[in-house]
Amino acid sequence: MSTDTDSVPRTSRLHALVHHRVLRHDVPASVVVFLVALPLSLGIAVASGAPVAAGLIAAVVGGVVAGAVGGSAVQVSGPTASLTVVVAESVHHFGWAVTCFVTVGAGLLQILFGLSRIARGALAIAPVVVHGMLAGIGVIIALQQVHVLLGGNSLSSSLQSVIQLPHQLMSVHKGDLCMGLVVIAILICWKFAPRPVRVVPGPLVAVVVATVLSLALPTHVERLVLDGSLVDAIGLPALPHGGWFAIGMTMVTVALIASVETLLSAVAVDKARPGVATDFDRELVGQGAANVTSGLLGGLPIAAVIVRSVTNANAGAQTRAATVLHGLWILLFAVALAAVVQQVPKAALAGLLILIGAQLVKLAHIRLARRTGELYVYLATVLGVVFWNLLLGMLIGLALSFALLLWRVVRVTICAGPVAETGRWKVTVDGTCTFLALPKLTAELAKVPAGPPVTVQLTVDFLDHASYEVLTEWARRRESEGGTVDFVEIGTARMAAAPAGPPERGHSRQVLDRVIGPRRRSGGRVDPIAAGIASYHRGHAHLMRPHLNELRDRHDAHSFFLTCADARIVPNVITDSGPGDLFTVRNVGNLVPVGGSDISVEAALIYALEKLDVRAVVVCGHSGCGAMEALHREVQADPGFGDWLAYARPSLDRFRLGHPVAAAAALAGFGEVDQLGMVNVAVQLESLLAYPAVRRGVEERGVAVSGLFFDLATARVIEVTVDGIADFDDRGARVIAEPV
């Protein structure tokens, strides 16, 4: 038991450890993130049409509030490019003070999202829509900032940006263009710089170089303007005068975009830090609190930014201290060095934003959309975002994604035609067969002429009652006219399940119970063998036919396989073999009779070795064997069974004398009956090796003789040798090479 005096040193050590982690990892990481976030925050504020100080306020609040309250230890929040378009439209229509009110409302919605624990629901938006939305935002940012790069002002409409671009090119300001191109060139080349150099963030270097050049060169450029200090920029939001529906829709849009980007960023950060999981609901509460605070102070809307978050994680951040400290560094810079901010050319930030916008249009996303057949969803989302608005573009993408999903779910391919040189016709149905497919299904069935036999091949994962009735009625009518119809069911949905209850996707246990179970329990009126044969003819015969046709005039077995008669042992399954591979002999207890009148195993063995030239001889026992249990308990059995078990008596004697296989099995955790079963396999191996035919096969042809033991509880196969056991891993290699 610890005392109070013991707890003091422990607490001190804990605090010392935390302080060490903060000083060693979090402080350097916070400086790196600060240097990345500073120019981006300024640029996003300019692109949004908001006061420059609003970007700095949002960056401070995002670091301090979201970093302290959110559900991720290293995720970094602040003003983000994905909200630039929405904020710019809000500022244009409602003014800056009302936009701050929108930010507060969006934050309250995010808090409700988090408290209602629906955060993961935001991840249900189709990725192609998110990718298209981000690409559309990137295009808008690039179109707007090209005008700033050329010395003009950004336009609120993408269409106007395109229309006015030739005029802007004719009146370009060379100084602004030069500064913007310098930033773009440095950012492009920065990724090729040596690793030690790239420790310094490229955006900071580009903006600093452009600022210094603009001061050194004899050229005029437009610079940032701060209306007073950061404290002067703080102001309460204003209530709108009407237009509440439009304002409410803007709030919802900001809340949804900020939430989706935050959650996607959290997923990416969690992947980069295995073993660490973000509390999504708490993260939304933290983001909402940050947006409420930012809006009340006159800052931009906030979201987690994946670039800053990954930068923070890669810089070695361990705790929330890095995120909070980066916000404090921005606050210190904004208060103490506000004059420096006003020296930054607008064109330098425009170049930075153009590159950010271009990077939102990712070729990997376009290739993925093309491969998955969703390219038109991507393009429609991009065009909707660029030439209408963000919310409408996202709704267009979601609608098209849902339509594509519905089409894929109900899609079915049906075709009918003659099978060459057989005289038969074949009707194939592939996909999801519902009442929506009935026009096409009946049209294809009508193509089949009256005379020839027909095979209906169903490769379906869903079959409703309407389709089942059409198929069965067509088959009944055809058979009543003297024709033949064979159904081949390859897919997971079965015709027998359709009239038994509501249709279900796949071939579930519940469907089997409904179709077979009740009839078996009601007096056994269904013959399980006959039912199985019918199922085989429908589901597997067509697959077996080509292979067995090749084997009809020759044997191709590679192994003699002696195993127990127990129905739970399926040799072809546990050896992953097919028809014709195993020459199988089964008896009670997988015994090799020696010194008696039963020569059945010997006859089969000689035939397999001398006529079939098998390359392996295997004896396989199993756990829970009834014969071994009766032998172990020395049960007084009926003469027939007792006489047969006498062949296993040597196994019991060897077990009681302390066979090494029994010792190995005991160490592996097997009970005495299963230990006896493994000893029995080892003894049968010795008996097999004593046969002259087996010895000749081993000496002349290298025939392999091996023992196996199938453990029913784990469904694993264990190798049994004459003096030990070994196990197999998933690659088939033995993981216990020596006797245990």
N, C-alpha and C positions, 0 to 999 in steps of 0.2 A: 504494500500500500504506500502511495506517495504522500508526502506531507506538503504543507503550504510552502515551506522553505524550498522543497524540491521543485515546486512548480515555477518558481521565479526564474531559476536558470533556464528551464525549458522554454519559457515564454521569451526570455531574452535571446536564446539561440534561434528561435523561430523568427523573431523580428530581424535578427542579424542576417538570417538566410534570405528573407524577403528583401531587405535593403540591398544585399549583395546582388540579387537577381535584377533589381530595378536599376542599380548603378551600372552593372556590367552589360545588361542586354537592353533594357527598356529605354534608357536615356539616349544611347546612340541611335536606336531605331526611331525614336520620336523626332530626332533632328533630321534624319533622312526623310521621313514622311512629311515633316514641316516644309522642307525644301521642295518636295514634289507638289504639295497641296497649295502652296502660296501662289505661284503663277496661274495654276488652274482655277483657283477660286476667283482671282481677279478677272481672268478671261471669261469665265462663265457669267459673272456679273455684267460685264460689258455686253456679251452676246444676248443676255436676257433683257436688256434695256433697263436694268435696275441700277440704282446708285452703286458705285464701285465699292463703297464701304459695306454694302449689303452682303457681298461675297465674303468679306473678311469676318463679318458678324456670324454668318452661317458656318464658316469654317471653325470658328472658336466654339460655337455652341455644339456643332457636330462632334468635335473632339471631346469636350468636357462633359456635356449632358448625355449624349448617346453612348460615349465611351464608358461612362460611370454606371449607367442604368441598363444598357442593352444586354442581350444574351450571349454576346461573343466577346472573348477576351482580347482579340487582336483586330477585329474589324474596325475600319476607319470610315467615318461618315463626314459628309460636308456637301456643299453645292455640287450638283452633278450635271453633266452634259445632257442626260436623258430627259431632264426637266426643263431644259432651256427653252424649247419651243412652247410648252404650255405656259411658262412664266412670261415669255415675251408676248404671247397673245393676251394673257390676263392684264399685263401692264398696258398694252395698247388699248384694250376695251374698257378696263375698269380703273386704271391708274395704279400707282405704286402702293398707296396706303391701303386700298381695298385688296390688292394682291397679298399684302401681309395678313389681312383678315382671312383670305383663302388658305394661306399657309397654316394659320391656327386651326381652322376647321378641318383641314386634311390631317393635321396631327391628332386631333380628337378622334377622327375616324380610325386612324391607325391604332390608337390606344384601345378602341372598341374591338378592332380586329384581334389584337393580342389577348384581351381579356376574354373574348369569346372562343379562344383557342381554335381559330380556323386558319392559322398562319400557313399550314401546309397546303391549304386549298388554293392559295395563289400560285403554287407550283403546278397546278393542273392546267394552266394555260399552255397550249401547244408550243413547244420550243420554236417551231418555224415562225410563229406569229411574233414571239419575243424577238427573234433574230431580225425579222422584217421590220418591226417597230424601231429597233435600235438603228438599223441601216437607214430607215427613213429619217430619223432624227439626225444621223450623221450627214445625210445629203442636204437637209435643211441648213444645218450649221455651216457646212462648206459653202453653200450658195450665198448665205447671208454674209459670211465673213470674207468672201472674195471681194465684195464691194468695199469693205473696210480696208482690205489689203491694198486695193487700188487707190485708196485715198478718199473714198466716198463714205456713205452711211448705209448700214444694213437696212433692208426693206422687210416689211412684215409678211409679205406674201412670197412664196416660192415662185409662183408664176411671174410676179413682177420682177423678182430677182433674175429670172432667166431672160425676160423681155428687155430689161434695162441693162443687161450685161454688155451688149455691144456699145451702148452710149457711154458706159463707165470706162470701157477700154479706150475710148477715144479721148477721155479726159483724165488719164491716169496721173497720179502724183508720184513722181519718180522716187522721192525720199521715202514715202510710206511703202512703196513696192519693194524697194531695196531692203528695208528693215524686215519686212515680212518674209522675203525670200531667204535672208540670212538665217532667220529662225528655222524655216523649213529645212534648209540645207544642213544646219547643225544637227537637228533632230534625226534626219535620215542617216547622217554619217555617224551619229553617236553610237548606234548599235554595233558599229564595226570598230569602235575604239577599244584599246586594251582593257582588260577587266579592272585593273587598279584605277584607271581613269573613270570608268563607268560607275564607280562608287558614288561620284557626284551626280545628282539627277540631271538628265539631259535638258528637260524644260527650263530648269533654273539657269543652266549655263547659256542656253540659247537666248533667253530673255535678257540676262545680264549683258551678254556680248552685244545684242542689238541695242540696248539702252546706252552702253558706252559708245558705240559707233555713232548713234544719233546725236550724242553730245559732242563728239569729236569732229564729225564731218560737217561741212558748211551746207547743211540742207535743212529744210523745214519739214517737220513731221507733227502729226496730231498726237498729243499725249493724254494720259489719264488725268481726270480732274476729281479731286476730293473736295466735297463741300464741307469744309470744317474738319474737325477731328473725328475719331471714331465715336467718341462720346456724343458729339453733336449729331451724328447720324442716327443714333438710337431714337426711335419714335414709335408711339403706339399705333396699331392699325386703325383704320377708319371703317365704320359700318357703311355698307352700300345703300344707295337710294334707288331701290327697285332692281329689276333684273335678277331676282333671287334664283330662278330656275337655272339660268346660265352660270351664276356663281356656284350653285350647288353642284352642277355637273363638272365645273372646273375643280372643285374640292375633291370630288370622287376620282377624277382623272389623276390629280396629283397624288392622292393617297394610294391608288392602285399602282401607278408607275413606280412611286417610291418604294412601295412594299415589295413589288415583284423584283425590282433591281436589288433591294436589300437582301431578299431571300436567295436570289441567284448568287449574289456575292458571298453569302454565308456558306452556300453549298460548295463553291469553289475554294473558299478558305479552309473548310473542313477537309476537303480532299488533299489540300497541301499540308495539313497537319493531322495525320492519321491518329486515331484514338481520342481526338478532341471534337466534341459535338456542340453545335450552337443550339441554345434554347430559342427556337424560332418565335414562340409566342412572347417571351420576354424581350426578344430583340425588337419586335414590332412595338411593344409598349415603350421601349427606350427610344425608338425612332419617332414615335408619336410625341413623346415628351420633348424631344429635341426640336421638332417642328413647331410645337406650341410655343416653346421658348423663343425660337428664332423669329417666328411671326410677331410675337409681342415686342421684340427688340428691334424690329425692322430689318430682319435678315431674309435671305433666300430660303426656299424649301430645301430640305435635307434628305439625303438617302445614303446608304452605304455604297461606297465606290470601290469596285473590284480592283482597280489599278492601285489605289492607295492601300487597300487591305492586303493584297498580295505583297506589295512592297514592304509593308509593316511586318508581315510574317517572315518574309525572306531576309529582312534586316535583323532578325533575331528576337523580336518582341516576345515576351513571356507572359506579361500580365496587362491589365487595363491601363497601367501607368503610362505605357508608350502612347496610347491613343489620347489620353487626357493631356499628357505633356505636350503633344504636338499642337493641341488647341491653345495651350498656354503660350507656346512659342509664337504662334500667329498673333495672339493678343498683344504680346510684348512688342512684336515687330510693328503692328498697326498703330500702337500708341506712341512708341519711341521713334519710329522711322517713317512716319506718314509722308514726309517730304520726298523720300526715296520713291515711294509708290507713284507720285505725280510726275516722275521723270520717265516712266515706262511708256514707250510708244504704243498707241492703239494697234498699229499694224503688226507689231511684234506679237501681241496677244492674238491677233487675227490669224497670223501664220500658225501659231500654236493650236488654235481651235480648228483651223482647216485640217491639220494633220490628225487631230483627235476625231473630227468628223469622218475623215477618210478611213480611219482605223475601225470605226463602228461598222463599216461595210466590209465584212470579212469574206474572203474568197472561200474559206473552208465552209462557211454556212451556206453559201450559194451552191457549192459542190454537193454538200449533204442534202440540200433541198432537191437538187436535180436527181441524185441517186435514189432518194426515197419517193420520188414522184410528187413532191410538194412545191415545185418551183413556182407554179402559178399562184399558189397561196402566198409565197414569199413576195413575189413581184406585186401582187394586188395589195398586200399590206404596205409595202414601200410606197407605191403610188398613192394610196389612200392617205398615208401620213404626210407625204410631201405636198400634195396638191389639194387636200381638204383640211383635215386636222387630225391630231393624234388619236383622239377617242374614236372617231369614225374609221380611221385606218385600222385600228385594233379590232373594232367590231366587224369590219369586212373580213379581216384575216380569220377571226374566230368563226364567223359564219361559214366561210369556205372550208376551214379545217373540219368543222362539224359535218358539212355536206360530203367532204371526201371520206371521213370516217364512216358515215352512213352508207355511202356507195360501196366502200370496201367490205362493210359488214354484210350487206345484203347481196353482194355480187355473186353470181353463179354462172358457170360456163356449161352450156348444154349443146351437144351435137350428136347427130345420128348419121350412120353411114355403113356401107357394107365392109366386111372384113375380107381382104383379098384372098382368093383361092380357098375359101372355107365354106362359102355359101351361107354364112351367118351374117346377121346385122348386129351392130353394136351401138348402144346408146350410152353416152357418158354424161354424168352429172357431177360437176366439180364445184365446190364452194359451199354457200349457205342457201339451202333450198327452202324457200318460204312461199306464201301465196303470191308474193310479188313476181315470182318466177313462173307462175302458171301459164301465162300467155306463151312464153318462149318454150316451156316444157311441152305443152300440148301441141305446139306447132312442130317441134322436132319429132314427137311420137307419131304424128300424122304422116311423116315422111316414110315410115317403115312400111314396106309392102306386106301383103297378106301372107305370103307363103313361107319365107325362110324363118329358121329359129333365131331368137334374139337374146343377146346378153345385155343386161342393164347394169352398168358399172357405176356405183355410187361412191364418190370420194367426197363426202359431205361431213361437215362438223355440226350441222344443225338441220333438222328435218321436221317441219311442222305437219299437223294433221291434214291440212288441205293438200299438200304435196303428196303425202302418203296415200290419201284416198285416190288421187288422180293416177298414181303409179299402179296401185293394186287393182283398181277398177279396169284400167287399160290391160293389165296382165290377165285378169280374170276373163275379160271379153275375148282376148286373143286366144287363150287356152280353150275356151268353150267352142271356138271355131276350129280347133284341132292344131293350133300352133303351140310352140314351147317358148317359155320365157324363163331365163335364169338370172337371178339377181346376185351380183357380186358386190359386197359391201367392204370397201377399203377404208373409208373414213371412220371417225370415232362415233358418229351418230348411227343408230341402228333402226331399221324399219319396225322391228318388233316393239320398240319402246314408244312409237308414235301414238298408238291407240290406248296406251296404258295410263296416260296422264298428261299433264302439261309438258310441252317440248322442253328439253334441256340440251344445252350445248355439251357435246362430248358423250362419253359412255361411262357414266358415273355409277357408283355402287348402288345409289338409290334407284336408278333406272333398272339395274339388274334385279334388285329385290322386288320391284313392282312387277316385272315381267315374268321372272322364273320362280321367285320365292313363294308367293301365295299358292301357285298351282302345285308346287311340290308338297306344301304342307297340307293341301286338301285331298289327301288320300293317294298321293303319288300318281296322279293321272298323266303326268308328263314323264316320259322315259328320258333320263338325263343323257344317255348315250345317243339316242335318236336326235334329241335337241342339239347335242354337241356336233353330231355329224352334219345336221342342217346348217349350223353356224359355220362349220368348217367349209362346206361347199360354197357358202355365200362370201366368207371373208378371207379364206386362205388357199383354197384349192387352185385358184388361178395363179397364185404365186408359186406354189409347189410344182405345178405341172411341168414347166420347162426344165427344171432341175432334175426331177424324177424321170422325165423322158430320156435324158442323157444317161441315166443309170439303169435303164430297164434291161440292158443286155450285159452289164458288167457290175462287179462289186468294187467299191473304192474305199472301203473302211481302212482307216489308218491305225485304229486302236481296238484291242480286246478290252472290254470294260465290264468287270464283275462287281455288282453292287447289290444292296439289300432290296428286297421286294417292297419295302415301305413306300407308300404312294407319295410321300413328301420329297423323295429324292428324284430329281429330273436330270438325268445325266447330260442331255444336250444343253440344258440351261446352264448348269454350273461349269461346263467346259466350253461354253460358247461355240458349240459345234452344230452342224446341220444334218439333214437326212443323208444317210450313207456314210457318215464319218465314223460312227461307233458300232462295233459288233458287240452288242450288249447281252449279258447273261445276268439274270436276277434270281436270287433265292433268299430265303429267310436267314438273315445274319451274315450275308455275303461270305459264305463258307466255301472252301475248296475241300471236298470230301477225300479223305485219305484212309486206305485200309478197309474200305467197305464195298458194298455192291453198287453204290451210286457212281456212275461214270459220266453223268451228264455234263459236268463242268469240264472234265478231261476231253470229252468228245468235241465240245465247242472250242476248247483251247487248241486242240490239234488242227481243227478245220481252219480256225482263224490264222494260225501261224503258217501252216503248210499250203493252204489253198488261197488264202486272201493276202498272205505276206504282210500282215499287220506289223507296224513298226514300234508298237508299245503295248505292254500288258499292264493293266491297272486293276487294283482291287480297292473298293471305296466303301468305308463304313460311315456311320453317322451318329450324332448324339441322340439320346432318348430312344435307343433301339430296344424294342420289346423283347427280342431274342436275347440280347445281352442282359437285360434286367431279369428275365426268367432264369438265365444261366447263373447270374450272380446270386440270386436268392435260392437257387437249386429247387425250383418249383417242380412238384411232381406232375408232369404233363401227360397227356394222352400218348399211347404208344407211338403213333406216327410222328407227332411233334417231338416227343422225347427221344425217339431214335435219331431224328435229324439233329437235335441239339448235341447228341453224343459226339458229332464231328467237331464241335466247338469246345469239348472238354479240355483239350491241351491248352487252349487259350486261358481258361480259368486257372489251370494249374500253374502256368507261367506267371499269371497275374499275382497269384498268392505267394509265389516264390520271390516276388520283387523285381519284375521286369523293368529295365531302364526306361521304356516308353511310358509305363505307368508313373514312374517318378517324375518324368518330364511333364506329363499331363497334370499331375497333382500340383506342381509348381506353377503351371499355367492357370490354375483355378478350376479345373474340371473335377466333377464328382466321381465316385468310384465306378458307377455304371459306365460312364463315358471313358474313364481310364481303361476299363476292361474292353470297351469297344475299340480303342486305339491299339491295345495289346493284341486283340483279335486280328486287326488288319496286319500287324507286324508278323504274327504267326502264319497267316494265310500267305503272306509274301514268301516266307521260308518254304511253305509247301509248294508254291508256284515255282520257285527256283529249283526245287527238287525234281520237277518234271523233265524228262529227257528232251522233249520238244522245245521247252522254254530254254534249256541250257544251250541247245544247238542254235536257237535264234539269237541268243545273246552273243555267243562266240562267233558265229558266222556272219550275222547281219547287223549286229549291234542293237538288237531289240532292247528297249528300255523297259525295266520292270519297276513299278512304283506303287506306293500306297497313299491313299487319300482319306481324309476324314472330314465330313461335312457337318459343321456346327450350325444347327437349326436356329439357335437363338440369335446369332450374329450374321447368319447367311454367308459365312466365310469358309473357305476350303483350306485345310491344314494338311501339310505333307507328313506322312508317317514312314519312317525308315525302320530297319530291323532293330535299331538301338536308340531312337530318339524321334523328336518331332521338329518340324520347321513350319514357318508361316510364309505366306506370299503377300507382297504389297500390291498396290493397284497396277503396277507395271509388270506383274508376274514374277518379279525377282524374289528370292527367298530372303527374308529378313532375319531369320535365325538359322545361321549356317551350320552351327554345331549342335549336337544333342544337348538339351537343357539339363 
